[in-house]
């Protein structure tokens, strides 16, 4: 049994049919990348897992438990964390305060801070700085750290390199790699070379369907069939 199994889901925004029978699996300990052009359903797939945009049909199971029909907070309580594209850190709070508020009620705050700072030493160096004063890459680290201390076994990370300068993308890559030592990751990333560097496997979406999947290797970036889907 896979950690996460998505089976033939159909998800709509109003009357717009966004996901048209998406199926995929994520094994415990993997990094799996969802790739494809803008608007093909990558983020909607993450939202479907979280029940933010619930599928009208199909099945999504996490550790064998059906998620479809649950409330989003119930999915989160099972150990599924979301790091959205916008990062959504509290800019007026310090790094330490941002991490503290992400710890579940009754959780060990000291252990959470130790995990966050051990995973991301750059945050330890800026622990008292306001999150709004961090670089884009450091803010992404903080967003991922907040997901980790939420006691999540699965992290859904949406476009972590979006809008960042090329020289900062390496920081984001390191952040995702560090997070993957602590949790399984389902990653949406439009930067194909970055996605292939980070992931174990990939699924290529086009028009709401999985059209290709396989092992994530450097050769994927040169595959003409895949490049046509990404550039169409």
C-alpha positions in Angstrom: 0.0 0.0 0.0 1.4 3.4 -1.0 1.5 6.3 1.5 -0.8 8.4 -0.9 -2.9 6.9 -3.6 -5.0 9.0 -6.0 -7.3 7.0 -8.2 -9.3 8.5 -11.1 -10.2 11.8 -9.6 -12.4 14.3 -11.4 -12.2 17.8 -9.9 -14.1 20.9 -11.0 -14.1 24.6 -10.4 -17.7 25.4 -10.9 -18.5 23.8 -14.3 -14.9 23.8 -15.4 -13.6 20.2 -15.5 -10.0 20.6 -14.3 -8.8 17.1 -13.4 -10.1 14.5 -15.8 -9.2 11.1 -14.2 -5.9 11.8 -12.5 -4.3 8.7 -10.9 -0.9 8.6 -9.1 0.9 7.1 -6.1 3.5 8.4 -3.7 5.5 5.9 -1.6 6.7 6.5 1.9 10.1 8.4 1.8 9.8 9.5 -1.8 10.0 12.9 -3.5 7.5 12.9 -6.4 7.3 15.8 -8.8 4.2 17.0 -10.7 5.3 18.8 -13.8 3.5 20.5 -16.7 2.6 23.9 -18.1 0.6 26.4 -16.1 -3.1 25.6 -15.8 -2.9 21.9 -16.4 -4.1 20.8 -12.9 -0.9 20.5 -10.8 -2.0 22.8 -8.0 -5.6 21.5 -8.3 -4.2 18.0 -7.6 -2.7 19.2 -4.3 -5.9 21.1 -3.4 -7.8 17.9 -4.1 -5.7 15.9 -1.7 -6.3 18.6 1.0 -10.0 18.7 0.1 -9.8 22.4 -0.5 -11.3 21.6 -3.8 -12.8 18.2 -3.3 -13.1 15.8 -6.3 -16.6 15.0 -7.5 -15.6 11.4 -8.1 -12.6 9.2 -7.6 -10.7 8.2 -4.5 -7.8 9.6 -2.5 -6.3 7.5 0.3 -3.6 8.4 2.8 -2.2 5.4 4.7 -5.2 3.5 3.4 -7.7 6.0 4.8 -10.1 7.7 2.4 -9.7 11.5 2.3 -12.6 12.4 -0.1 -15.4 13.7 2.0 -13.2 14.8 4.9 -12.8 18.4 6.0 -9.4 20.0 5.3 -8.5 20.3 8.9 -9.2 16.5 9.3 -6.8 15.8 6.4 -4.2 18.0 8.1 -4.7 16.2 11.4 -3.7 13.0 9.7 -0.2 14.4 9.0 -0.6 16.1 5.6 1.1 19.5 5.4 0.8 22.2 2.7 3.4 24.7 1.7 1.5 27.0 -0.8 3.2 29.0 -3.5 2.6 32.2 -1.6 4.6 30.8 1.4 2.3 32.7 3.8 4.8 33.3 6.6 3.9 35.9 9.2 6.1 38.8 8.1 5.9 40.8 11.4 6.8 37.8 13.6 10.3 36.6 14.1 11.6 33.3 12.6 11.3 31.7 16.0 7.8 32.9 16.5 6.7 31.7 13.1 7.9 28.2 14.0 6.4 28.3 17.5 2.9 29.0 16.1 3.1 26.1 13.7 3.6 23.6 16.5 0.4 21.6 17.2 -1.3 22.2 20.5 0.4 20.2 23.2 3.5 19.7 21.0 7.1 20.0 22.1 8.1 23.5 21.1 11.7 23.1 22.0 12.0 19.9 20.0 10.2 21.6 17.1 12.7 24.5 17.1 15.6 22.1 17.3 14.3 20.2 14.3 13.7 23.4 12.3 17.1 24.9 13.0 19.0 21.6 12.6 17.3 21.1 9.2 17.8 24.8 8.1 20.9 26.2 9.8 20.4 29.5 7.8 17.2 30.0 9.9 19.1 29.5 13.1 21.4 32.3 12.2 18.3 34.6 11.6 16.2 33.2 14.4 15.3 36.7 15.9 14.8 38.4 12.6 11.3 39.2 11.3 10.2 36.9 8.6 9.6 39.8 6.3 13.3 40.7 6.4 14.4 37.3 5.1 15.4 36.7 1.5 12.9 34.8 -0.7 14.9 31.6 -0.3 15.0 32.0 3.5 11.3 32.6 3.5 10.8 29.4 1.6 13.0 27.6 4.1 10.8 29.0 6.9 7.6 27.9 5.1 8.9 24.4 4.8 10.2 24.4 8.4 6.7 25.3 9.5 5.3 22.3 7.6 7.9 20.0 9.2 7.2 21.1 12.8 3.5 20.5 12.2 4.3 16.8 12.7 3.5 16.1 9.0 4.6 12.9 7.3 3.6 14.1 3.9 4.4 17.6 2.6 2.6 19.1 -0.4 5.0 21.8 -1.7 3.6 24.1 -4.5 6.1 25.9 -6.8 8.9 26.6 -4.2 11.1 28.3 -6.8 8.3 30.5 -8.3 9.3 34.2 -8.4 12.8 33.7 -7.0 16.0 35.0 -8.5 18.1 32.2 -10.1 20.9 32.6 -7.5 18.4 31.9 -4.7 16.9 28.7 -6.3 19.8 26.7 -5.0 18.8 27.6 -1.5 15.3 26.4 -2.2 16.6 23.1 -3.7 18.6 22.6 -0.5 15.5 23.4 1.6 13.4 20.7 -0.2 16.2 18.2 0.0 16.6 18.8 3.8 12.8 18.5 4.2 12.8 15.2 2.3 15.0 13.7 5.0 12.2 14.2 7.5 9.0 13.7 5.3 7.6 12.4 2.1 7.2 15.1 -0.5 4.7 15.7 -3.4 6.2 18.6 -5.2 4.7 20.9 -7.9 7.6 22.5 -9.8 7.6 24.1 -13.2 11.4 24.4 -13.3 12.1 21.0 -15.0 15.8 20.7 -14.3 15.2 21.6 -10.6 12.3 19.1 -10.4 14.4 16.3 -11.9 17.2 17.1 -9.4 14.9 16.9 -6.4 12.5 14.1 -7.3 12.7 10.3 -7.4 9.8 10.0 -9.8 7.6 12.4 -11.8 4.1 12.6 -13.3 3.5 14.9 -16.3 0.1 16.5 -16.4 -1.6 17.9 -19.5 -5.2 19.1 -19.7 -6.1 17.6 -16.4 -4.6 14.1 -17.2 -1.4 12.2 -16.5 0.2 11.8 -19.9 3.6 10.5 -18.8 5.4 9.2 -15.7 8.7 7.7 -14.8 11.9 8.0 -12.9 13.3 11.5 -12.5 16.6 11.6 -14.3 18.6 14.3 -16.1 17.7 12.7 -19.4 14.0 13.7 -18.9 15.0 17.3 -19.5 16.2 16.4 -23.0 13.2 14.2 -23.9 11.5 15.8 -26.9 8.1 14.4 -26.1 8.1 15.9 -22.6 9.5 19.2 -23.8 6.7 19.5 -26.3 4.1 19.1 -23.5 5.9 21.7 -21.4 6.2 24.2 -24.3 2.9 23.7 -26.0 
